[in-house]
Amino acid sequence: MWAALSRGYERVIVEPGKQPLLALLVAFILTFLFIRLSVRMIRAGVRWWPGNVAVGGVHVHHAIFGIAFVLLAGVGAFSPAGGRSPWWDLLAILFGVGAALILDEFALVLRLKDVYWSEQGRMSVDAVILGAAFTALLIVGATPLGVDGLDTGDHLALWDLIIVLGINIVAVSCSFLKGRVGFGVVGLLIPLVAVVGAVRLARPGSAWAHRRYPEGSRKAERAARRAARFAARWRPRRDRLFDLIAGRPDDETDHAGRGDSGRGSQRRR
């Protein structure tokens, strides 16, 4: 059995050159799980677990370490040893670790405010899930924007390429504008998903809804009703899953009572 698995791994992962990408994905997932375990242990006040990193009384968020790791991996990839084994795999692992540390605090970076343990902080988990899904799709063979096997040296094939790129870019852009971020990200690799996101109603509060759905219009009301039905059906399940993965967020009253500084959440992290 092990010989068969080894041959399969060699054929599916090593020969197509996907081993660095797989190493990146594994490092990304393991780092995210570890850092969430770490912050939950700190939040729970476990005495024997190392606490926050602070320099001169300033709390250093782990996104800072992530930025450093990603930069090191990027510079290393362009060095003379970048494309050689085993350095290529090691750089991929370093990049995966850094990316996980950054995306785990995506909401904090986006809002420039410590919302890690608030409901707004759940956006970080969304970002991690989308990042892992995107990388996994690359490993199984999906190609960005659906461009695969087109011979750009042929005139007709070049026009095929331009048409495919144009349609997919429009569909992905519409998905993002409509607030369908998941459809847009996955649609970068599976064009049909982006098309579905582009034709669906925009989410209330999205840029598309703000400009195209006037307040009180039928589309605005339909979008609001659909969003409410979706939240009633799927939000509790999503929250239970995210609580299991990332920990339960603070109560809004508790978070509001501490103010916007986030000092309470930093102390418990």
Buried (B, 14 or more C-beta within 10 A) or exposed (E): EEEEEEEEEEEBBEEEEBBBBBBBBBBBBBBBBEBBEBBBBBBEEEEEEEEBEEEEEEBEBBBBBBBEBBEBBBEBBEEEEBEEEEBBBBBBBBBBBBBBBBBBBBBBBEBEBBBBBBBBBBBBBBBBBBBBBBBBBBBEEBBEBBBEEBEEEEEEEEEBBEEBBEBBEEBBBBBBBBBBBBBBBBBBBBBEBBBBBBEBBBBBEBEBBBEBBEEEEEEBEEBBEBBEEEEEEEEEEEBEEBEEEBBEBBEEEEBEEBEEEBEBBBBBB
